[in-house]
Amino acid sequence: MQRFIILGQPRSGTTHLTTLLDSHPDVICAGELFNPYIMMGMTNDAGDDAILARDAAPRRAAEAFFEQAEAEGARAAGFKFMLGHDIAVLKWISRNPDIRIIYIRRANKLAQVASLIKANQTREWVDNEVANTPLRRVMRRVRIVYQGLFVLGRKERPNLVPTIRDIDENGRLIVGPRRISQRWHDLATSDFLASQWLRSTPNKVLRLEYVASLKPEAHERICRFLGVSTDAEIASPLRKQGANRVIDRFANQKQISDYFTRRGLAHWLGEELDEGEDTQDRDEA
């Protein structure tokens, strides 16, 4: 059985890719097995005992997931691992070069930040209608998982209670360039450091950009990378939540447009484009 992880950041396309692969008859693809608040594996467990047991022995938790997937007859199995989760898992993966890595990133950081801020405030991480659709593994429980995460997070960190002051009556963001810039560079730095680590690891890596990952030809590449049939009909139930033009997601459009145009990033304001896989290493100065 081919083992793998999906590596990425929030709002970079990891959930779409997880549900896409989980729809393949020969693949078991779980959610965030090492989310700090819940284990999204073959089943979901947010109990203190389960979380402590996982955190005390992360390698064993990962191995147990793979063992169970293999026992169920999967030809490939993996889980989503977000940058910022347990670093011990990344170290363990680099010591096991047979584990393959699918690294997905979103080149348009304005779109990613807009999506992240809105999801954090509304708590709508996936389309509500789609999240209630019965599916075979991941998505049939994703809505309750994310609702549970909010409750768990609020219990431990009261500042996670959402405030809607940054969203107008039409659902558009009212967020200034400085706040966007802070989140953008946090994400970009994380992407850059991850790309450096991936160059040093012995694991085979498939790099994907968010827009490109939505195309059928990318789905074939992924299946070949994992050694499973490219003929299987696979599809993610997730639907796009934001406006097609990124600038239309903001109420203060002139302020956002002026800032990013002066930064030489006017192409981020329109529809998201496939910017290629090398954009993560470009010097924007």
VENTASUL-V817533 format. One record per pair of residues at least 6 apart in sequence whose C-alpha atoms are under 8 Angstrom apart, sorted by the first residue. I is the first residue (numbers start at 1). J is the second residue. If there is no record, write none. Layout:
i = {I;I}
j = {J;J}
//
This chain:
i = {1;1;1;1;1;2;2;2;2;2;2;2;2;3;3;3;3;3;3;3;4;4;4;4;4;4;4;4;4;5;5;5;5;5;5;5;5;6;6;6;6;6;6;6;6;6;6;6;7;7;7;7;7;7;7;7;7;8;8;8;8;8;8;8;9;9;9;9;10;10;11;11;11;11;11;12;12;12;12;12;13;13;13;13;13;14;14;15;15;16;16;17;17;18;18;18;18;18;18;19;19;19;19;19;19;20;20;20;20;21;21;21;21;21;22;22;22;22;22;23;23;23;23;24;24;24;25;26;26;26;26;26;27;27;27;27;27;28;28;28;28;28;29;29;29;29;29;30;30;30;30;30;30;30;30;31;31;31;31;31;31;32;32;32;32;32;32;32;33;33;33;33;33;33;33;34;34;34;34;34;35;36;36;37;37;37;37;37;38;38;38;38;38;38;39;39;39;39;41;41;42;44;45;54;54;55;58;58;58;59;59;59;66;66;69;70;75;75;76;76;76;83;83;93;93;94;94;94;96;97;97;97;97;98;98;99;99;100;100;100;100;101;101;101;101;102;102;102;102;103;103;103;103;104;104;104;104;104;105;105;105;105;106;106;106;106;107;107;107;107;107;108;108;109;109;109;109;110;110;110;110;110;111;111;111;113;113;113;114;114;114;115;118;118;119;120;121;121;121;122;122;123;123;123;123;125;126;126;126;127;127;127;127;128;130;130;130;131;131;131;131;131;131;132;132;132;133;133;134;150;153;154;154;165;166;166;166;167;167;168;168;171;172;172;172;172;173;173;173;173;174;174;174;175;175;176;176;176;177;177;177;188;191;192;192;195;198;206;206;207;208;209;209;209;209;210;211;211;211;212;212;212;213;219;220;223;223;224;242;243;244;244;244;245;245;245;245;246;246;246;246;246;247;247;247;247;247;250;257;257;260;260;260}
j = {70;74;75;76;77;75;76;77;98;99;100;226;227;66;76;77;78;98;99;100;76;77;78;79;99;100;101;102;226;78;79;80;81;99;100;101;102;14;18;78;79;80;81;82;101;102;103;104;14;80;81;82;83;101;102;103;104;14;81;82;83;103;104;105;82;83;105;187;82;116;106;112;113;115;116;104;105;106;112;210;104;105;106;210;213;80;104;31;80;236;238;213;236;29;30;31;79;80;138;29;138;139;235;236;237;234;235;236;237;27;28;29;234;235;28;29;30;137;138;136;234;235;236;232;233;234;232;73;74;75;76;228;74;75;76;77;228;69;74;76;77;78;77;78;79;80;138;40;41;42;78;79;80;137;138;40;41;79;80;81;138;39;40;41;79;80;81;82;39;40;41;62;79;80;81;40;54;81;85;86;85;51;85;46;51;149;152;153;44;45;46;47;51;149;45;46;50;51;65;79;65;145;51;60;61;86;86;88;89;88;89;92;77;78;77;77;227;228;226;227;228;190;194;99;203;201;202;203;203;201;202;203;204;203;204;203;204;203;204;205;226;203;204;205;206;205;206;207;208;205;206;207;208;207;208;209;210;213;191;208;209;210;112;209;210;211;209;210;275;279;280;268;272;184;187;188;268;180;184;246;268;269;246;268;272;180;183;184;173;180;249;242;167;173;125;162;162;163;164;162;164;146;147;150;162;146;143;238;241;238;239;240;241;143;237;238;239;139;140;141;142;143;238;139;140;143;139;140;140;160;160;160;161;174;173;174;175;173;174;174;251;249;248;249;250;251;249;250;251;252;250;251;252;250;252;252;255;256;255;256;259;280;280;280;281;280;205;222;225;277;277;274;275;276;277;274;272;273;274;218;274;276;219;230;230;229;230;230;249;249;270;271;272;269;270;271;272;268;269;270;271;272;253;256;257;269;270;256;266;269;266;268;269}
//
